C-alpha cells in the first residue's frame, strides 16, 4: 500500500500561482511550472462548477449517486458546461482544451520527452504562461460570480416579539427590551426566518 497524499491546508485560491509558476520557470523546471499553472486553472474550473451546480458548493446536498456521477465528468465536459453557463467564452474553451492536451502529453510521456530540447522548453514555457493568463481570467470571472452570489444573500435582524429592527451587534430590542432576536435570510425568492 502506498503512502496517502496529504492535501495542502492552504486553499488553492489563496496561493500566489503566478509567483509559484515564475519560480519554477526561473529555476528551469518548465514542466513543473506548466503542471502547477494548469492544475490551479483546473481547480478553479472544478470549484466554480460545484458552486454553479449546487448553490452552496457542497456536494453533500444531493443524492450520493448523482454526486459520484458528476465527479466522474471529464475536464472537457466541465469546460463545456462552463461555456453553457456563460462563465467562459468559446475561445477560453479551445485554449483550455489545448492546454489539457499538453498536460496529458507531459503526464503520460514524461520519461520519453527530451526536456532539454529547445522546442520542448519553448512549448512548456509558452504553455505555463498561457495557463497563468487563463488562471487570471478564470479567477477574475469566478470572483465576480461569487460576489454576485453574495449579493443574492441578504441577512436582516429583527425582534421576535415586536418585530422592530435590530442590528447584528444588538442583543436587546431597543423598542421592547426583548432578547428574542430573529434573522431573516433572503435568498433571491426564498425568505427564511431563523
VEXFIGU-670655 format. One record per residue: residue in three letters; x, y, z of N, C-alpha, C in turn. Coordinates in steps of 0.1 Angstrom, whole numbers, padded with zeros to 4 digits, always signed. Atoms other than C-alpha are relative to their C-alpha. Example, Ala and Ser with C-alpha at 12.3 -4.5 7.8 and 13.67 -1.06 7.14 Angstrom:
ALA+0009-0012+0000+0123-0045+0078+0009+0012+0000SER-0009-0011+0000+0137-0011+0071-0008+0011+0008
This chain:
UNK+0008-0012+0000+0000+0000+0000+0009+0012+0000UNK-0008-0012+0001+0013+0034-0009-0004+0010+0011UNK+0003-0010-0010+0015+0064+0014-0011+0009-0006UNK+0010-0010+0005-0016+0086+0012+0006+0014-0002UNK-0005-0013+0002-0010+0120-0002-0007+0010+0009UNK+0005-0010-0010-0015+0149+0022-0004+0012-0008UNK+0004-0012+0007-0035+0179+0009+0006+0012+0007UNK-0005-0013-0005-0022+0214+0013-0011+0007+0008UNK+0011-0006-0008-0041+0230+0041-0004+0014-0005UNK+0003-0013+0005-0039+0264+0023-0009-0001-0012UNK+0009+0001+0012-0069+0268-0001+0007+0005-0012UNK-0007-0003+0012-0057+0269-0037-0003+0015-0004UNK+0004-0014+0004-0075+0303-0041+0009+0010+0007UNK-0009-0009-0007-0050+0318-0016+0014-0001-0004UNK-0014+0002+0005-0019+0306-0034+0003+0010-0011UNK-0004-0010+0011+0000+0331-0055+0006-0009-0011UNK-0004+0009+0010+0001+0308-0085+0010+0007-0010UNK-0009-0007+0009+0019+0335-0107+0014-0002+0006UNK-0013+0000-0006+0048+0336-0082+0006-0014+0000UNK-0005+0014+0000+0050+0298-0080+0004-0005-0014UNK-0004+0004+0014+0050+0293-0118+0013+0007-0004UNK-0012-0008+0003+0076+0321-0122+0012-0006+0007UNK-0011+0006-0008+0098+0305-0095+0005-0013-0007UNK-0003+0013+0007+0096+0271-0113+0007+0003-0014UNK-0006-0004+0013+0104+0288-0147+0014+0005+0002UNK-0013-0005-0003+0133+0307-0132+0010-0010+0003UNK-0009+0011-0004+0148+0275-0118+0001-0011-0011UNK-0001+0010+0011+0144+0257-0152-0009-0012+0001UNK+0009+0011-0001+0117+0234-0141-0013+0003-0008UNK+0011-0004+0009+0094+0241-0171-0012-0009+0001UNK+0011+0008+0000+0073+0211-0169-0008+0001+0013UNK+0007-0001-0013+0065+0215-0132-0007+0014+0001UNK+0006-0013+0001+0058+0252-0139-0014-0001-0007UNK+0012+0002+0008+0033+0242-0165-0011-0008+0007UNK+0010+0008-0008+0016+0215-0144-0005+0008+0011UNK+0005-0008-0011+0014+0239-0115-0011+0009-0005UNK+0009-0010+0005-0003+0266-0135-0013-0007-0005UNK+0012+0007+0006-0026+0241-0153-0009-0006+0011UNK+0008+0006-0011-0036+0224-0120-0008+0011+0007UNK+0007-0010-0006-0046+0257-0105-0012+0004-0008UNK+0011-0003+0010-0067+0265-0136-0011-0010+0001UNK+0010+0011-0002-0084+0231-0133-0007+0001+0013UNK+0006-0002-0013-0090+0237-0096-0011+0011+0000UNK+0010-0011+0001-0108+0270-0103-0012-0005-0008UNK+0011+0005+0008-0129+0253-0130-0009-0009+0007UNK+0008+0010-0007-0140+0224-0108-0007+0007+0012UNK+0007-0006-0011-0147+0246-0078-0011+0009-0004UNK+0011-0008+0006-0167+0270-0099-0012-0008-0005UNK+0010+0009+0005-0186+0241-0114-0009-0004+0012UNK+0008+0004-0012-0196+0229-0079-0008+0011+0005UNK+0007-0011-0005-0206+0264-0069-0012+0003-0009UNK+0011-0003+0010-0227+0268-0101-0011-0011+0001UNK+0010+0011+0000-0244+0234-0098-0008+0000+0013UNK+0006+0000-0014-0250+0235-0060+0002+0013+0005UNK-0001-0014-0003-0257+0269-0049+0009+0003+0012UNK-0010-0003-0011-0236+0265-0017+0013-0007-0003UNK-0013+0007+0003-0209+0244-0034+0003-0012+0008UNK-0002+0012-0008-0214+0215-0011-0007-0012-0007UNK+0005+0012+0007-0217+0181-0028-0009-0008+0008UNK+0008+0009-0009-0234+0165+0002-0014+0003-0001UNK+0014-0004+0000-0266+0183-0006-0008-0008-0009UNK+0008+0008+0010-0276+0159-0034+0003-0014+0003UNK-0001+0015-0001-0280+0122-0037+0014-0004-0003UNK-0014+0005+0001-0247+0104-0033+0003-0005-0014UNK-0002+0006+0014-0251+0086-0067+0002+0011-0010UNK-0001-0011+0010-0256+0119-0086+0013+0007+0002UNK-0013-0007-0003-0226+0135-0069+0011-0009-0005UNK-0010+0009+0005-0205+0104-0077+0001+0001-0016UNK+0001-0001+0015-0216+0107-0114+0007+0013-0004UNK-0006-0013+0004-0207+0144-0116+0015+0000+0002UNK-0014+0000-0003-0173+0138-0100+0008-0007-0011UNK-0007+0007+0010-0165+0115-0129+0000+0007-0014UNK+0000-0007+0013-0171+0141-0156+0015+0004-0004UNK-0013-0003+0005-0141+0148-0178+0002+0016+0001UNK-0003-0014+0000-0124+0182-0178-0007+0007-0012UNK+0007-0006+0013-0138+0187-0214-0015+0002+0003UNK+0014-0002-0004-0173+0182-0200-0002+0012+0009UNK+0001-0011-0009-0167+0206-0172+0002+0014-0007UNK-0003-0012+0008-0153+0232-0196-0012+0003-0009UNK+0012-0001+0008-0183+0226-0219-0011+0006+0008UNK+0011-0005-0009-0207+0232-0190+0003+0015+0003UNK-0003-0014-0003-0189+0265-0182-0004+0009-0012UNK+0004-0008+0011-0194+0277-0217-0016+0001-0001UNK+0015+0000+0000-0231+0266-0215-0006+0010+0011UNK+0005-0009-0011-0235+0285-0182+0003+0015-0003UNK-0004-0014+0003-0219+0316-0198+0011+0005+0008UNK-0011-0003-0009-0190+0315-0174+0013+0004-0008UNK-0011-0003+0008-0163+0314-0201-0004+0000-0015UNK+0003-0001+0014-0160+0320-0238+0004-0013-0008UNK-0004+0011+0008-0156+0295-0266+0015+0000-0003UNK-0015-0002+0001-0121+0309-0271+0007-0006+0012UNK-0005+0006-0012-0114+0300-0235+0000-0015+0000UNK+0002+0015+0001-0128+0265-0241+0011-0006-0008UNK-0010+0005+0009-0104+0260-0270+0014+0000+0006UNK-0013-0002-0006-0074+0274-0251+0002-0010+0012UNK-0001+0010-0011-0081+0252-0220+0002-0014-0005UNK-0002+0013+0006-0085+0221-0241+0014-0002-0006UNK-0014+0000+0005-0052+0229-0259+0010-0003+0011UNK-0009+0002-0012-0035+0231-0225-0002-0014+0006UNK+0003+0013-0005-0052+0199-0215+0007-0011-0008UNK-0007+0009+0009-0037+0181-0245+0015+0000+0004UNK-0014-0001-0004-0002+0194-0235+0002-0007+0014UNK+0000+0006-0013-0009+0183-0199+0000-0015-0001UNK+0000+0014+0002-0018+0148-0210+0013-0006-0006UNK-0013+0005+0006+0013+0145-0231+0011+0000+0010UNK-0010-0001-0010+0035+0157-0203-0001-0011+0010UNK+0002+0010-0011+0020+0134-0177+0002-0014-0005UNK+0000+0014+0005+0017+0103-0199+0013-0003-0007UNK-0012+0003+0007+0050+0107-0218+0012+0007+0006UNK-0011-0008-0006+0073+0125-0193+0013-0007-0002UNK-0013+0007+0001+0100+0098-0194+0005+0000-0015UNK-0004+0001+0014+0100+0099-0232+0004+0014-0005UNK-0002-0013+0005+0102+0137-0235+0014+0005+0003UNK-0013-0006-0002+0135+0155-0240-0002+0014+0005UNK+0003-0013-0007+0130+0183-0215+0011+0010-0002UNK-0010-0010+0003+0163+0199-0226-0001+0005-0014UNK+0002-0004+0014+0152+0202-0262-0006+0014-0001UNK+0005-0014+0001+0147+0239-0272-0015+0001-0003UNK+0014+0000+0004+0113+0232-0288-0009-0004+0011UNK+0008+0005-0012+0100+0213-0258+0000+0011+0011UNK-0001-0011-0010+0113+0240-0234-0009+0012-0004UNK+0008-0011+0005+0097+0267-0256-0015-0002+0002UNK+0014+0003-0001+0064+0249-0257-0005+0000+0014UNK+0004+0000-0014+0063+0243-0219+0000+0014+0006UNK+0000-0014-0006+0073+0279-0211-0013+0007-0005UNK+0012-0007+0006+0046+0292-0235-0013-0005+0006UNK+0012+0006-0007+0020+0267-0220-0001+0005+0014UNK+0000-0005-0014+0030+0278-0185-0006+0014+0001UNK+0005-0014+0001+0024+0315-0194-0014+0000-0004UNK+0014+0000+0004-0009+0307-0211-0008-0005+0011UNK+0007+0005-0012-0020+0287-0180-0002+0011+0010UNK+0001-0011-0010-0013+0317-0158-0010+0011-0006UNK+0009-0009+0007-0031+0340-0183-0015-0004+0002UNK+0014+0005-0001-0062+0318-0183-0004-0001+0015UNK+0003+0000-0014-0060+0314-0145-0004+0014+0004UNK+0004-0014-0003-0061+0352-0142-0014+0003-0005UNK+0013-0003+0006-0091+0354-0165-0011-0008+0007UNK+0010+0008-0007-0110+0325-0149-0002+0004+0015UNK+0001-0004-0015-0102+0336-0113-0007+0013+0001UNK+0008-0013+0000-0115+0371-0121-0015-0002-0002UNK+0014+0003+0002-0147+0357-0135-0006-0008+0011UNK+0004+0008-0012-0150+0332-0106-0003+0009+0011UNK+0002-0009-0012-0146+0360-0080-0013+0009-0003UNK+0011-0008+0004-0172+0381-0099-0013-0008+0003UNK+0011+0009-0002-0196+0351-0098-0003-0001+0015UNK+0002+0000-0015-0190+0348-0060-0005+0013+0006UNK+0005-0013-0004-0195+0385-0055-0015+0002-0003UNK+0014+0000+0003-0228+0383-0073-0009-0009+0008UNK+0007+0009-0009-0238+0353-0053-0002+0006+0014UNK+0000-0006-0013-0230+0371-0021-0011+0011+0001UNK+0010-0011+0000-0253+0400-0031-0014-0006-0001UNK+0013+0006+0001-0281+0375-0036-0005-0004+0015UNK+0003+0004-0014-0280+0367+0002+0000+0012+0008UNK+0002-0012-0009-0294+0394+0025-0004-0005+0013UNK+0004+0004-0013-0295+0389+0062-0005+0013+0008UNK+0006-0011-0008-0317+0412+0083-0003-0005+0014UNK+0003+0004-0014-0322+0411+0121-0013+0008+0005UNK+0012-0007-0005-0355+0419+0139-0003-0007+0014UNK+0004+0005-0013-0371+0414+0173-0011-0010-0003UNK+0010+0011+0002-0391+0382+0175-0013+0003+0007UNK+0013-0003-0007-0417+0398+0198-0007+0012-0006UNK+0007-0011+0006-0424+0433+0184+0003+0002-0014UNK-0004-0001+0014-0408+0428+0150+0007+0013-0003UNK-0008-0012+0002-0388+0460+0155+0014-0004-0006UNK-0013+0002+0006-0355+0463+0135+0011-0001+0011UNK-0012+0001-0009-0322+0452+0153+0012-0001-0009UNK-0013+0002+0007-0286+0453+0142+0006-0013+0003UNK-0007+0012-0003-0263+0424+0141+0007+0000+0013UNK-0007-0001-0013-0245+0437+0172-0009+0000+0012UNK+0009-0001-0011-0276+0443+0193-0005-0014+0005UNK+0006+0012-0005-0288+0416+0216-0013+0002+0007UNK+0013-0004-0006-0317+0435+0231-0007+0010-0009UNK+0008-0009+0008-0345+0452+0212-0001+0014+0007UNK+0001-0014-0005-0345+0490+0217-0014+0004+0003UNK+0014-0003-0001-0383+0491+0213-0007-0006+0013UNK+0007+0007-0011-0395+0465+0238+0009-0007+0010UNK-0010+0006-0009-0363+0453+0256+0000-0015-0001UNK+0000+0015+0001-0368+0417+0244+0013-0004-0005UNK-0012+0006+0005-0339+0394+0238-0003-0010-0010UNK+0004+0010+0010-0358+0374+0213+0004+0005-0014UNK-0006-0004+0013-0336+0382+0183-0003-0010-0011UNK+0002+0009+0011-0345+0367+0149+0008+0005-0012UNK-0007-0003+0013-0328+0366+0115-0010-0002-0011UNK+0007+0003+0012-0344+0369+0081+0011-0001-0011UNK-0009+0002+0011-0323+0355+0053-0007-0001-0013UNK+0006+0000+0013-0334+0364+0018+0010-0006-0010UNK-0008+0006+0011-0320+0341-0009-0008+0001-0013UNK+0008-0003+0012-0334+0356-0041-0015+0000+0003UNK+0015+0000-0002-0371+0345-0040-0004-0006+0014UNK+0004+0007-0012-0369+0325-0007+0003+0009+0012UNK-0001-0007-0012-0373+0340+0027+0001-0010+0012UNK-0002+0010-0011-0360+0320+0057+0001+0008+0013UNK-0001-0007-0013-0367+0332+0093+0006-0010+0010UNK-0007+0008-0010-0344+0319+0120-0001+0006+0013
